[in-house]
């Protein structure tokens, strides 16, 4: 409802929400569910049809999941409503959804993901006689956390162990039942164990047809309205909290499922409805070596507020180290947070109150006694708490989405503040100190119509996706969550590590998507130097903890940098865009170099290479030689420049766009004097070592192929191709090996400042402090007899097909298309258009020409394209070691990004 207030000086529009806009919070399941998976896919339901949509964040690539329609799609579209519950597995490769039925039974479905983000297949589906109100995955992988001193810790396991199950899902139905849905290892069929939460019982895998009896009050039935499931650290039990509604019982021969919408007449309504208690049950999973069993134990109920419950959420706190030990061996602490909504006489929006409870299990012999205590209560009048989302570890708290009931829209503003997101400490429910709340903004035309009622947290707990209850369309919005207020990043190692850097390090160690964190670093409001420094701190975390996990630290760090700079380039303009494009391409080139050398190592056996993969290795050699030629060309050009001494006024890595104190002309001059991103290997000793090593591998392959004797046409052809590649290159392999110039430069680089080398690596270009060192190395390369400058700068093909370069189609490519090239084109525009097309049509992994088939893959991080799935399906490649190397990139690109099929990219 809108009212207007005017005076002489200004005009404001006042808005006020109505009570029915918050009524959906009392529904037993959300009408607009939303789920954010660890692979950065946001799942939402269609507003009218039984369609499940997935959107990748932050590339905005969207697709629909296949429907569990069986053999009759038309019947499915009319018999079922949109999904009311969506749950993604913490591993990111399984998904569950519940479809309520119109006039038929409801349907549950499980999907399994393939190699690409948009490759989902229906694994199984089944009919469910009662609504599913909650779901939780068990056997989840252990999480990682990083403290302020850069030490990474793998957290204790949460919930029961599942040694023979993958995956395992617990669902709670409205008929007061719990079901364990799982797959046994090496068994294709889904299994299910049901138990009732109404009384103590035990059920096994072999006894899953047991009738579930309910101990009910005569003449009544108890139906679950809200439910929450708790997985605790170092605790094998499941704790289930339910808010129960009591409704009149039906006749025994009535097999139709119970529903809150039943037409119940001539009933004394005062004895029915939502009960003023929260029921608790403890479930224990057992395994005797053959069968799986579930035991239910009833816990005394919580006598809570009589007002309706809007949301319930469990929060687990890490156990404190005991006895001076660093290991966390004790069970964690459980808290239950309940949101109550009081609509009164339904003439105004509801009042909102949060209540927190602590739940602790005390051992008494062979049994456990539960101590439950109300810890705190907080009233949010005149605002309304719409959703509760637990904070990610190691913070023990909960995010509350607080929506205003009224407000004002200033004149001329197209957006207005409609609420805030608070980080609440537990158990006292106060605001977490130094975690400032963030505002919720909405278009002015929607402020009083579509409040954000449902929410899902991003994989690393830094963003929140909210969905309104709009009847027109499903609108999802992304908001920044509260996080610790930090001072400006300091370059000193003894300062606390920034929060975002710790999140990046933990995400890489835990194999989670980093899109939500890099999205913040890629925003124009984040200074470029701050983004670089955050990446450097994340690299330091990985370097410190690399002995604990088997990862290539610098490769992973470069992947993060590629993601940040490419995202910034898509938002930038003009010179800033060109600089950022060169940066992420340089970073991706280094990833390609590391990948190529690993392929040679994988195919190395008995001192030589497996020649069954000869043509594949020739393709990699072609890319290596081409890349080194581009590096040498840029070094020659940079060596001919006059480089001034470094000054504090240089703004090579400053904020984008330029600040008023640094006009565009000044920045252009600074960039002209700055080393090109292509010269990144001259600013980092590991990168330079990799180039020297890659050329050694190519030279070794040439030597081995040169000694092959026989009349094998395939081997002779490969020998000639490889010989032409090396002999016609702008660099002399023999001279490089004889002069050892690359080795000498690498040795000299060892005296470089290690911190500046990290800054260069994460900036994807040499820093201004290393400009003189890079210039000296470039002059050594430019004066080296190993370079054939005529062949380096003028290719024979450019002299022959010069007229072909005048084709408009070669030069009229859209910048967005060029930005998504699979391999970096020649820098500075020195390459021919034919060379640009050749690099763009090259597989990002194997460096082979793309087949242009529709089944190709595209990396959502770097835009590289690949035919890897087509290659793996080809049985004509007998080399097993090459197959093993290709298999490493089935699910992720060389930069660490996830794949998506070309059709949806």
Secondary structure, DSSP 8 states (H G I E B T S, - for coil): -EEEEE-SS-EEEEEE--GGGTGGGGSSS-SS-EEE-TTSEEEEE-SSSS-EEEEETTT--EEE-----TT-HHHHHHHEEEEEEEEE-TTSSEEEEEEEESSS-EEEEEEEE-SSTT-EEEEEEEEESS-EEEEEEES----EEE-TTS-EEE---BS---TTEEEEEEEEETTTEEEEEEEETT--SEEEEEEESSS-EEEEGGGTT--------TTEEEEEEEEEEEE-BT--EEEEEEEEEEEE---TT--S---TT----S--GGG-EEEEEEEEEEEEEEE-SS-EEEEEEEEEEEE--SSEEEEEEEEEE-----TT-SS--S--EEEEEEEEEE-TTSSS--EEEEEEEEEEEEEETTEEEEEEEEEEEEE-TTSEEEEEEE--TT--EEEEEEE-SEEEEETT-SEEEEEEEEEEETTT--B-TT---EEEEEEGGGTTT--EEEEEE-TTSSEEEEEE--SS---EEEEE----------S-TTS---HHHHHHHHHHHTT---HHHHHHHTSTTS-HHHHHHHHHHHHHHHHHHTTTS---HHHHHHHHHHHHHHHHHHH--HHHHHHHHHHHHHHHHHHHHHHHHHHHHHTEETTEE-GGGHHHHHHHHHHHHHHHHHHHHHHHHHHTS------TT--TT--SS--TTS-HHHHHHHHHHS--GGGGGGG-HHHHHHHHHHHHHHHHHHHHHHT--S--HHHHHHHHHHHHHHHTSSB-HHHHHHHTHHHHHHHHHTTS-HHHHHHHHHHTS--GGGHHHHHHHHHHHHT-TTB-HHHHH--HHHHHSTGGGG-HHHH---HHHHHT-SS---GGG-S-HHHHHHHHTB-TTT--B----TT-EEETTT--EE-HHHHHH-TT---HHHHHHHHTTSSB-TTS-BEEEGGG-
